[in-house]
Amino acid sequence: MEHLLGGTRITYMGHATFRVVTAGDEQILIDPFLTDNPQTPDHLKEIGELDTMLVTHGHFDHFADAVPVATQTGATAVANFEIFSYLQSQGVENAMPLNKGGTAQVGGVKVTATHAFHSSSIQLEDGSSIYAGEPQGYVLEFESGFKLYHAGDTALFGDMALIGELYNPDIALLPIGNQVVMSPFEAAHAARLLGVEHVVPMHYGTFPFVPGTPEEFQQHLAQIAPGVSVHVMQPGDDLSS
């Protein structure tokens, strides 16, 4: 695993939030949900230095800390065009639009936006919601050649096979929560379509509406894609060796 990661360290912050540190010590945060994230350990809620922030969609459990994190750190905030525009309206100066099918060099990392089947909106302080564009996932290619796929919130879709064919990710971070994202059964088929050898399950156990479990996921994988290694991470765990 250490050779595969090429010096990259992946820290699970809880739910669908991950912090990635590259071999060149670039700091990346995916889906900034920290302050009110019941899974995030207290010592990880303060971000400190950050170079890049990736946002998959506008729902609170992926976006709640986006504006304060971006403004406090000055990190490059990468999101679809609608969220990019919203961030700019909130005073975030260092933002980059990236829509599905697009690839951009962000520091030392090549980031590609991929399709995701879900919904997306941003809830305002008055309780109303605004359209936040279409949700997406990301493939990150690091300088070592290591490739990480964060699926975002999504259902299973057949073109995950195309993501596997085009980008050949080494590790996939897949939601398994069921009800509002893929079920463990669908996620096992996602791993099969992607052709990945390593999977980290995410987006489960945080709220009542994400009841799927890693045990269910592993049971389905054993039948559907038995060669896939599952790395069940607890919030605060690192994947680095």
C-alpha positions as protocol buffer text, in pm:
chain_id: "A"
residue {
  index: 1
  type: MET
  ca { x: 0 y: 0 z: 0 }
}
residue {
  index: 2
  type: GLU
  ca { x: 284 y: 239 z: 85 }
}
residue {
  index: 3
  type: HIS
  ca { x: 433 y: 195 z: -262 }
}
residue {
  index: 4
  type: LEU
  ca { x: 90 y: 243 z: -419 }
}
residue {
  index: 5
  type: LEU
  ca { x: 25 y: 573 z: -239 }
}
residue {
  index: 6
  type: GLY
  ca { x: 354 y: 720 z: -354 }
}
residue {
  index: 7
  type: GLY
  ca { x: 405 y: 917 z: -35 }
}
residue {
  index: 8
  type: THR
  ca { x: 47 y: 1047 z: -20 }
}
residue {
  index: 9
  type: ARG
  ca { x: -134 y: 1036 z: 316 }
}
residue {
  index: 10
  type: ILE
  ca { x: -515 y: 1016 z: 330 }
}
residue {
  index: 11
  type: THR
  ca { x: -688 y: 1103 z: 657 }
}
residue {
  index: 12
  type: TYR
  ca { x: -1055 y: 1020 z: 711 }
}
residue {
  index: 13
  type: MET
  ca { x: -1227 y: 1310 z: 885 }
}
residue {
  index: 14
  type: GLY
  ca { x: -1567 y: 1136 z: 909 }
}
residue {
  index: 15
  type: HIS
  ca { x: -1870 y: 1105 z: 681 }
}
residue {
  index: 16
  type: ALA
  ca { x: -1740 y: 1198 z: 332 }
}
residue {
  index: 17
  type: THR
  ca { x: -1467 y: 1441 z: 438 }
}
residue {
  index: 18
  type: PHE
  ca { x: -1103 y: 1355 z: 373 }
}
residue {
  index: 19
  type: ARG
  ca { x: -777 y: 1538 z: 414 }
}
residue {
  index: 20
  type: VAL
  ca { x: -498 y: 1445 z: 174 }
}
residue {
  index: 21
  type: VAL
  ca { x: -133 y: 1539 z: 213 }
}
residue {
  index: 22
  type: THR
  ca { x: 79 y: 1491 z: -99 }
}
residue {
  index: 23
  type: ALA
  ca { x: 438 y: 1372 z: -109 }
}
residue {
  index: 24
  type: GLY
  ca { x: 527 y: 1737 z: -174 }
}
residue {
  index: 25
  type: ASP
  ca { x: 338 y: 1839 z: 143 }
}
residue {
  index: 26
  type: GLU
  ca { x: 42 y: 2000 z: -34 }
}
residue {
  index: 27
  type: GLN
  ca { x: -269 y: 1998 z: 186 }
}
residue {
  index: 28
  type: ILE
  ca { x: -604 y: 1906 z: 24 }
}
residue {
  index: 29
  type: LEU
  ca { x: -948 y: 1891 z: 187 }
}
residue {
  index: 30
  type: ILE
  ca { x: -1238 y: 1713 z: 15 }
}
residue {
  index: 31
  type: ASP
  ca { x: -1594 y: 1812 z: 118 }
}
residue {
  index: 32
  type: PRO
  ca { x: -1549 y: 2054 z: 412 }
}
residue {
  index: 33
  type: PHE
  ca { x: -1795 y: 1932 z: 677 }
}
residue {
  index: 34
  type: LEU
  ca { x: -1614 y: 1964 z: 1009 }
}
residue {
  index: 35
  type: THR
  ca { x: -1764 y: 2193 z: 1272 }
}
residue {
  index: 36
  type: ASP
  ca { x: -2097 y: 2010 z: 1304 }
}
residue {
  index: 37
  type: ASN
  ca { x: -1975 y: 1674 z: 1177 }
}
residue {
  index: 38
  type: PRO
  ca { x: -2050 y: 1432 z: 1463 }
}
residue {
  index: 39
  type: GLN
  ca { x: -1780 y: 1194 z: 1341 }
}
residue {
  index: 40
  type: THR
  ca { x: -1491 y: 1439 z: 1316 }
}
residue {
  index: 41
  type: PRO
  ca { x: -1252 y: 1422 z: 1612 }
}
residue {
  index: 42
  type: ASP
  ca { x: -1221 y: 1759 z: 1786 }
}
residue {
  index: 43
  type: HIS
  ca { x: -850 y: 1790 z: 1716 }
}
residue {
  index: 44
  type: LEU
  ca { x: -918 y: 1767 z: 1340 }
}
residue {
  index: 45
  type: LYS
  ca { x: -1191 y: 2032 z: 1325 }
}
residue {
  index: 46
  type: GLU
  ca { x: -933 y: 2314 z: 1300 }
}
residue {
  index: 47
  type: ILE
  ca { x: -784 y: 2297 z: 952 }
}
residue {
  index: 48
  type: GLY
  ca { x: -471 y: 2507 z: 980 }
}
residue {
  index: 49
  type: GLU
  ca { x: -280 y: 2540 z: 655 }
}
residue {
  index: 50
  type: LEU
  ca { x: -460 y: 2431 z: 339 }
}
residue {
  index: 51
  type: ASP
  ca { x: -373 y: 2456 z: -31 }
}
residue {
  index: 52
  type: THR
  ca { x: -680 y: 2312 z: -205 }
}
residue {
  index: 53
  type: MET
  ca { x: -1044 y: 2249 z: -116 }
}
residue {
  index: 54
  type: LEU
  ca { x: -1263 y: 2029 z: -338 }
}
residue {
  index: 55
  type: VAL
  ca { x: -1643 y: 2042 z: -312 }
}
residue {
  index: 56
  type: THR
  ca { x: -1856 y: 1765 z: -465 }
}
residue {
  index: 57
  type: HIS
  ca { x: -2196 y: 1933 z: -415 }
}
residue {
  index: 58
  type: GLY
  ca { x: -2389 y: 2178 z: -201 }
}
residue {
  index: 59
  type: HIS
  ca { x: -2559 y: 1967 z: 66 }
}
residue {
  index: 60
  type: PHE
  ca { x: -2469 y: 2074 z: 421 }
}
residue {
  index: 61
  type: ASP
  ca { x: -2291 y: 1750 z: 505 }
}
residue {
  index: 62
  type: HIS
  ca { x: -2033 y: 1825 z: 235 }
}
residue {
  index: 63
  type: PHE
  ca { x: -2033 y: 2202 z: 222 }
}
residue {
  index: 64
  type: ALA
  ca { x: -2114 y: 2350 z: 564 }
}
residue {
  index: 65
  type: ASP
  ca { x: -1763 y: 2482 z: 633 }
}
residue {
  index: 66
  type: ALA
  ca { x: -1672 y: 2572 z: 275 }
}
residue {
  index: 67
  type: VAL
  ca { x: -1688 y: 2949 z: 307 }
}
residue {
  index: 68
  type: PRO
  ca { x: -1507 y: 2985 z: 641 }
}
residue {
  index: 69
  type: VAL
  ca { x: -1240 y: 2731 z: 544 }
}
residue {
  index: 70
  type: ALA
  ca { x: -1178 y: 2900 z: 208 }
}
residue {
  index: 71
  type: THR
  ca { x: -1165 y: 3251 z: 353 }
}
residue {
  index: 72
  type: GLN
  ca { x: -951 y: 3160 z: 653 }
}
residue {
  index: 73
  type: THR
  ca { x: -697 y: 2950 z: 465 }
}
residue {
  index: 74
  type: GLY
  ca { x: -692 y: 3113 z: 120 }
}
residue {
  index: 75
  type: ALA
  ca { x: -700 y: 2764 z: -30 }
}
residue {
  index: 76
  type: THR
  ca { x: -801 y: 2724 z: -394 }
}
residue {
  index: 77
  type: ALA
  ca { x: -1169 y: 2627 z: -379 }
}
residue {
  index: 78
  type: VAL
  ca { x: -1260 y: 2389 z: -663 }
}
residue {
  index: 79
  type: ALA
  ca { x: -1629 y: 2325 z: -740 }
}
residue {
  index: 80
  type: ASN
  ca { x: -1883 y: 2321 z: -1021 }
}
residue {
  index: 81
  type: PHE
  ca { x: -1967 y: 2657 z: -1179 }
}
residue {
  index: 82
  type: GLU
  ca { x: -2275 y: 2724 z: -967 }
}
residue {
  index: 83
  type: ILE
  ca { x: -2095 y: 2661 z: -638 }
}
residue {
  index: 84
  type: PHE
  ca { x: -1792 y: 2852 z: -766 }
}
residue {
  index: 85
  type: SER
  ca { x: -2022 y: 3150 z: -833 }
}
residue {
  index: 86
  type: TYR
  ca { x: -2184 y: 3120 z: -489 }
}
residue {
  index: 87
  type: LEU
  ca { x: -1844 y: 3108 z: -317 }
}
residue {
  index: 88
  type: GLN
  ca { x: -1740 y: 3421 z: -502 }
}
residue {
  index: 89
  type: SER
  ca { x: -2060 y: 3595 z: -388 }
}
residue {
  index: 90
  type: GLN
  ca { x: -1963 y: 3509 z: -29 }
}
residue {
  index: 91
  type: GLY
  ca { x: -1624 y: 3674 z: -58 }
}
residue {
  index: 92
  type: VAL
  ca { x: -1412 y: 3373 z: -153 }
}
residue {
  index: 93
  type: GLU
  ca { x: -1153 y: 3517 z: -389 }
}
residue {
  index: 94
  type: ASN
  ca { x: -944 y: 3211 z: -469 }
}
residue {
  index: 95
  type: ALA
  ca { x: -1200 y: 2986 z: -641 }
}
residue {
  index: 96
  type: MET
  ca { x: -1179 y: 2772 z: -955 }
}
residue {
  index: 97
  type: PRO
  ca { x: -1472 y: 2638 z: -1159 }
}
residue {
  index: 98
  type: LEU
  ca { x: -1442 y: 2275 z: -1269 }
}
residue {
  index: 99
  type: ASN
  ca { x: -1733 y: 2093 z: -1430 }
}
residue {
  index: 100
  type: LYS
  ca { x: -1779 y: 1730 z: -1527 }
}
residue {
  index: 101
  type: GLY
  ca { x: -1531 y: 1608 z: -1786 }
}
residue {
  index: 102
  type: GLY
  ca { x: -1294 y: 1893 z: -1715 }
}
residue {
  index: 103
  type: THR
  ca { x: -940 y: 1852 z: -1586 }
}
residue {
  index: 104
  type: ALA
  ca { x: -730 y: 2120 z: -1417 }
}
residue {
  index: 105
  type: GLN
  ca { x: -384 y: 2131 z: -1268 }
}
residue {
  index: 106
  type: VAL
  ca { x: -423 y: 2244 z: -908 }
}
residue {
  index: 107
  type: GLY
  ca { x: -79 y: 2279 z: -754 }
}
residue {
  index: 108
  type: GLY
  ca { x: 99 y: 1950 z: -808 }
}
residue {
  index: 109
  type: VAL
  ca { x: -224 y: 1753 z: -850 }
}
residue {
  index: 110
  type: LYS
  ca { x: -424 y: 1694 z: -1168 }
}
residue {
  index: 111
  type: VAL
  ca { x: -796 y: 1706 z: -1081 }
}
residue {
  index: 112
  type: THR
  ca { x: -1073 y: 1570 z: -1305 }
}
residue {
  index: 113
  type: ALA
  ca { x: -1443 y: 1622 z: -1232 }
}
residue {
  index: 114
  type: THR
  ca { x: -1653 y: 1311 z: -1293 }
}
residue {
  index: 115
  type: HIS
  ca { x: -2023 y: 1238 z: -1307 }
}
residue {
  index: 116
  type: ALA
  ca { x: -2228 y: 1165 z: -995 }
}
residue {
  index: 117
  type: PHE
  ca { x: -2599 y: 1076 z: -973 }
}
residue {
  index: 118
  type: HIS
  ca { x: -2746 y: 1272 z: -682 }
}
residue {
  index: 119
  type: SER
  ca { x: -2905 y: 1611 z: -612 }
}
residue {
  index: 120
  type: SER
  ca { x: -2744 y: 1936 z: -502 }
}
residue {
  index: 121
  type: SER
  ca { x: -2859 y: 2252 z: -328 }
}
residue {
  index: 122
  type: ILE
  ca { x: -2726 y: 2502 z: -76 }
}
residue {
  index: 123
  type: GLN
  ca { x: -2938 y: 2579 z: 227 }
}
residue {
  index: 124
  type: LEU
  ca { x: -2933 y: 2945 z: 323 }
}
residue {
  index: 125
  type: GLU
  ca { x: -2955 y: 3086 z: 676 }
}
residue {
  index: 126
  type: ASP
  ca { x: -3328 y: 3160 z: 636 }
}
residue {
  index: 127
  type: GLY
  ca { x: -3394 y: 2791 z: 565 }
}
residue {
  index: 128
  type: SER
  ca { x: -3452 y: 2834 z: 192 }
}
residue {
  index: 129
  type: SER
  ca { x: -3241 y: 2651 z: -65 }
}
residue {
  index: 130
  type: ILE
  ca { x: -3077 y: 2759 z: -389 }
}
residue {
  index: 131
  type: TYR
  ca { x: -2975 y: 2550 z: -688 }
}
residue {
  index: 132
  type: ALA
  ca { x: -2614 y: 2437 z: -660 }
}
residue {
  index: 133
  type: GLY
  ca { x: -2558 y: 2280 z: -1000 }
}
residue {
  index: 134
  type: GLU
  ca { x: -2507 y: 1909 z: -1059 }
}
residue {
  index: 135
  type: PRO
  ca { x: -2310 y: 1697 z: -813 }
}
residue {
  index: 136
  type: GLN
  ca { x: -1980 y: 1547 z: -919 }
}
residue {
  index: 137
  type: GLY
  ca { x: -1694 y: 1329 z: -808 }
}
residue {
  index: 138
  type: TYR
  ca { x: -1321 y: 1382 z: -852 }
}
residue {
  index: 139
  type: VAL
  ca { x: -1023 y: 1183 z: -973 }
}
residue {
  index: 140
  type: LEU
  ca { x: -696 y: 1314 z: -832 }
}
residue {
  index: 141
  type: GLU
  ca { x: -371 y: 1220 z: -1002 }
}
residue {
  index: 142
  type: PHE
  ca { x: -64 y: 1287 z: -790 }
}
residue {
  index: 143
  type: GLU
  ca { x: 291 y: 1352 z: -905 }
}
residue {
  index: 144
  type: SER
  ca { x: 388 y: 992 z: -828 }
}
residue {
  index: 145
  type: GLY
  ca { x: 115 y: 865 z: -1063 }
}
residue {
  index: 146
  type: PHE
  ca { x: -111 y: 749 z: -777 }
}
residue {
  index: 147
  type: LYS
  ca { x: -479 y: 811 z: -857 }
}
residue {
  index: 148
  type: LEU
  ca { x: -757 y: 861 z: -603 }
}
residue {
  index: 149
  type: TYR
  ca { x: -1129 y: 864 z: -690 }
}
residue {
  index: 150
  type: HIS
  ca { x: -1371 y: 1036 z: -451 }
}
residue {
  index: 151
  type: ALA
  ca { x: -1716 y: 946 z: -586 }
}
residue {
  index: 152
  type: GLY
  ca { x: -1901 y: 1221 z: -400 }
}
residue {
  index: 153
  type: ASP
  ca { x: -2263 y: 1139 z: -321 }
}
residue {
  index: 154
  type: THR
  ca { x: -2398 y: 916 z: -594 }
}
residue {
  index: 155
  type: ALA
  ca { x: -2608 y: 622 z: -698 }
}
residue {
  index: 156
  type: LEU
  ca { x: -2460 y: 342 z: -905 }
}
residue {
  index: 157
  type: PHE
  ca { x: -2430 y: 426 z: -1275 }
}
residue {
  index: 158
  type: GLY
  ca { x: -2295 y: 224 z: -1565 }
}
residue {
  index: 159
  type: ASP
  ca { x: -2039 y: 485 z: -1672 }
}
residue {
  index: 160
  type: MET
  ca { x: -1837 y: 412 z: -1361 }
}
residue {
  index: 161
  type: ALA
  ca { x: -1683 y: 157 z: -1597 }
}
residue {
  index: 162
  type: LEU
  ca { x: -1580 y: 451 z: -1817 }
}
residue {
  index: 163
  type: ILE
  ca { x: -1422 y: 627 z: -1518 }
}
residue {
  index: 164
  type: GLY
  ca { x: -1225 y: 310 z: -1456 }
}
residue {
  index: 165
  type: GLU
  ca { x: -1127 y: 280 z: -1821 }
}
residue {
  index: 166
  type: LEU
  ca { x: -1024 y: 643 z: -1870 }
}
residue {
  index: 167
  type: TYR
  ca { x: -862 y: 725 z: -1536 }
}
residue {
  index: 168
  type: ASN
  ca { x: -778 y: 386 z: -1382 }
}
residue {
  index: 169
  type: PRO
  ca { x: -796 y: 494 z: -1016 }
}
residue {
  index: 170
  type: ASP
  ca { x: -593 y: 298 z: -762 }
}
residue {
  index: 171
  type: ILE
  ca { x: -825 y: 364 z: -468 }
}
residue {
  index: 172
  type: ALA
  ca { x: -1196 y: 457 z: -468 }
}
residue {
  index: 173
  type: LEU
  ca { x: -1372 y: 635 z: -183 }
}
residue {
  index: 174
  type: LEU
  ca { x: -1731 y: 513 z: -219 }
}
residue {
  index: 175
  type: PRO
  ca { x: -2050 y: 605 z: -30 }
}
residue {
  index: 176
  type: ILE
  ca { x: -2229 y: 302 z: 114 }
}
residue {
  index: 177
  type: GLY
  ca { x: -2493 y: 466 z: 336 }
}
residue {
  index: 178
  type: ASN
  ca { x: -2807 y: 363 z: 146 }
}
residue {
  index: 179
  type: GLN
  ca { x: -3134 y: 562 z: 137 }
}
residue {
  index: 180
  type: VAL
  ca { x: -2978 y: 891 z: 13 }
}
residue {
  index: 181
  type: VAL
  ca { x: -2671 y: 743 z: -164 }
}
residue {
  index: 182
  type: MET
  ca { x: -2560 y: 403 z: -294 }
}
residue {
  index: 183
  type: SER
  ca { x: -2650 y: 101 z: -86 }
}
residue {
  index: 184
  type: PRO
  ca { x: -2370 y: -140 z: 11 }
}
residue {
  index: 185
  type: PHE
  ca { x: -2499 y: -366 z: -267 }
}
residue {
  index: 186
  type: GLU
  ca { x: -2475 y: -90 z: -529 }
}
residue {
  index: 187
  type: ALA
  ca { x: -2136 y: 20 z: -397 }
}
residue {
  index: 188
  type: ALA
  ca { x: -2001 y: -332 z: -443 }
}
residue {
  index: 189
  type: HIS
  ca { x: -2109 y: -318 z: -807 }
}
residue {
  index: 190
  type: ALA
  ca { x: -1947 y: 25 z: -834 }
}
residue {
  index: 191
  type: ALA
  ca { x: -1616 y: -126 z: -724 }
}
residue {
  index: 192
  type: ARG
  ca { x: -1658 y: -398 z: -987 }
}
residue {
  index: 193
  type: LEU
  ca { x: -1731 y: -147 z: -1264 }
}
residue {
  index: 194
  type: LEU
  ca { x: -1441 y: 77 z: -1164 }
}
residue {
  index: 195
  type: GLY
  ca { x: -1200 y: -215 z: -1162 }
}
residue {
  index: 196
  type: VAL
  ca { x: -1026 y: -84 z: -851 }
}
residue {
  index: 197
  type: GLU
  ca { x: -827 y: -305 z: -616 }
}
residue {
  index: 198
  type: HIS
  ca { x: -874 y: -88 z: -307 }
}
residue {
  index: 199
  type: VAL
  ca { x: -1190 y: 76 z: -167 }
}
residue {
  index: 200
  type: VAL
  ca { x: -1257 y: 296 z: 135 }
}
residue {
  index: 201
  type: PRO
  ca { x: -1627 y: 303 z: 235 }
}
residue {
  index: 202
  type: MET
  ca { x: -1765 y: 642 z: 342 }
}
residue {
  index: 203
  type: HIS
  ca { x: -2089 y: 832 z: 406 }
}
residue {
  index: 204
  type: TYR
  ca { x: -2247 y: 591 z: 652 }
}
residue {
  index: 205
  type: GLY
  ca { x: -2342 y: 584 z: 1020 }
}
residue {
  index: 206
  type: THR
  ca { x: -2348 y: 961 z: 1064 }
}
residue {
  index: 207
  type: PHE
  ca { x: -2723 y: 1013 z: 1048 }
}
residue {
  index: 208
  type: PRO
  ca { x: -3031 y: 787 z: 1061 }
}
residue {
  index: 209
  type: PHE
  ca { x: -3076 y: 822 z: 684 }
}
residue {
  index: 210
  type: VAL
  ca { x: -2741 y: 653 z: 605 }
}
residue {
  index: 211
  type: PRO
  ca { x: -2786 y: 311 z: 770 }
}
residue {
  index: 212
  type: GLY
  ca { x: -2557 y: 108 z: 541 }
}
residue {
  index: 213
  type: THR
  ca { x: -2260 y: -64 z: 707 }
}
residue {
  index: 214
  type: PRO
  ca { x: -1909 y: -170 z: 602 }
}
residue {
  index: 215
  type: GLU
  ca { x: -2001 y: -528 z: 702 }
}
residue {
  index: 216
  type: GLU
  ca { x: -2284 y: -535 z: 447 }
}
residue {
  index: 217
  type: PHE
  ca { x: -2052 y: -382 z: 188 }
}
residue {
  index: 218
  type: GLN
  ca { x: -1785 y: -646 z: 249 }
}
residue {
  index: 219
  type: GLN
  ca { x: -2042 y: -925 z: 227 }
}
residue {
  index: 220
  type: HIS
  ca { x: -2162 y: -805 z: -113 }
}
residue {
  index: 221
  type: LEU
  ca { x: -1807 y: -746 z: -236 }
}
residue {
  index: 222
  type: ALA
  ca { x: -1714 y: -1103 z: -148 }
}
residue {
  index: 223
  type: GLN
  ca { x: -1979 y: -1217 z: -398 }
}
residue {
  index: 224
  type: ILE
  ca { x: -1951 y: -943 z: -662 }
}
residue {
  index: 225
  type: ALA
  ca { x: -1584 y: -838 z: -667 }
}
residue {
  index: 226
  type: PRO
  ca { x: -1393 y: -1073 z: -437 }
}
residue {
  index: 227
  type: GLY
  ca { x: -1049 y: -941 z: -531 }
}
residue {
  index: 228
  type: VAL
  ca { x: -1112 y: -592 z: -392 }
}
residue {
  index: 229
  type: SER
  ca { x: -945 y: -493 z: -64 }
}
residue {
  index: 230
  type: VAL
  ca { x: -1166 y: -291 z: 172 }
}
residue {
  index: 231
  type: HIS
  ca { x: -1006 y: -41 z: 406 }
}
residue {
  index: 232
  type: VAL
  ca { x: -1253 y: 48 z: 680 }
}
residue {
  index: 233
  type: MET
  ca { x: -1129 y: 374 z: 830 }
}
residue {
  index: 234
  type: GLN
  ca { x: -1238 y: 525 z: 1159 }
}
residue {
  index: 235
  type: PRO
  ca { x: -1249 y: 905 z: 1177 }
}
residue {
  index: 236
  type: GLY
  ca { x: -894 y: 1021 z: 1241 }
}
residue {
  index: 237
  type: ASP
  ca { x: -734 y: 717 z: 1074 }
}
residue {
  index: 238
  type: ASP
  ca { x: -462 y: 761 z: 814 }
}
residue {
  index: 239
  type: LEU
  ca { x: -410 y: 556 z: 502 }
}
residue {
  index: 240
  type: SER
  ca { x: -39 y: 586 z: 438 }
}
residue {
  index: 241
  type: SER
  ca { x: 122 y: 244 z: 466 }
}
